[in-house]
């Protein structure tokens, strides 16, 4: 049983899939950092110093009815919030990943593109008497001298 499992685990497809999952999760971290740390700050600055990860609205305030200045403060107080800024960050991250995958697949398609094969018309035929290849325009076989 261990031998069968070892054979299954060492197949090319399983190892390739494992490597893909590991690299994919690392790529997800890179994209999250790109969105949160590189793309969203300039967009927030253009829109008037808005921090997208701090955009939310309160569905139900805590018992004291306080107004919260940040999402962390609202969560600490136990308020029920809808975090649409985090959702926007996630959508932008998804779009970046989708675009990167699109570019990857497009590049692989170009690598796999096969040149069309030219159709070659035959310029010889076989002699019906001796089966030797002879030119199409021949009237007599040069090998057996039979008339065609």
Buried (B, 14 or more C-beta within 10 A) or exposed (E): EEEEEEEEEEEEEEEEEEEEEEEEEEBEEEBBEBBBEEBBBEEBEEEEEBEBBBBBEBEEBBEEEEEBEEBEEBBEBEBEBEBEBBEBBEEBBEEBBEEEEEEEEEEEEEEEEEEEEEEEEEEEEEBEEEEEEBEEEEEEBEEEEEEE
